[in-house]
Amino acid sequence: MNSKNKIFVVDDDITLLKVMEELLMEYYEVSLAKSGHQAVRFLEKGGQPDLILLDIDMPDMDGFETLLKLRAVKSETEVPVIYLTGLCNSDSEAYGLCLGAVDYIRKPVVRDVLLARISLNLTHAQNRRQLDMLKKNQAGIGGFQPDKLLQMKQRLTKTEFAVATLVAQGYTNEEVSRMLNYSPAYVKKVVSRVFDRLDIGKRSEIKPFFI
């Protein structure tokens, strides 16, 4: 099974933060910040959320400015950001999307809508990461041959293919788990399935199927 995704909630309303934590903690690892400045410090200190829920209407540093500063800290990996807002302003919504937000959730928050939007955007983010890696592979990263990549795409499931390409490049299970957002135990199971499908017994034997 996959490890829990990490959700980072940023809002100056302490009551809302507690409500969000209660709604999400069953499904996700939840971190909280009560200001934009606190959110930026969280990332600067090494915080690695998989998705950020960000309030727009905050004092001192609003959600728009906060998003720009968060992107400056994590520019190499764009964590999906969903705005939390009580505003019903199309100009404000369009502006937020132009800055890089992936979605909006209206306040007061509806539990089922919140969970559905989070799940959808986490899936989209994971698919983008996998697609980016496949594009790199198809461009010749690691010396992979396009015809062999095609053969493996037909022979393996999408998950098996994504894991196998990384293992073939020498990544450990722990590294693969971080890159694909899977638990190390799940990656180990996928690698074992790849061994069975390819009739091999060790990791070094995967590489010839791609080169």
Number of C-alpha atoms within 10 A of each C-alpha: 10 12 14 16 16 19 23 22 27 28 24 18 13 13 10 17 18 12 11 19 19 11 17 17 14 10 12 16 16 20 18 20 20 17 22 27 16 14 24 21 14 18 15 13 8 10 14 16 18 21 21 25 23 29 26 24 17 18 10 10 15 18 23 23 13 22 24 15 17 22 18 12 16 16 11 8 10 16 20 19 25 23 25 24 20 14 12 10 9 9 9 14 16 11 12 21 17 10 13 17 22 16 17 19 19 14 13 10 15 11 11 10 12 18 13 11 15 22 13 10 18 19 12 14 17 15 13 12 16 19 13 12 18 17 12 13 20 18 13 12 13 17 13 21 16 15 12 15 19 12 12 19 15 11 14 16 13 13 15 20 21 19 23 26 23 22 20 20 17 16 15 15 21 14 16 22 20 11 16 18 18 19 17 19 15 15 25 17 13 20 22 16 14 23 17 11 12 14 11 13 12 10 16 12 14 23 18 10 16 21 15
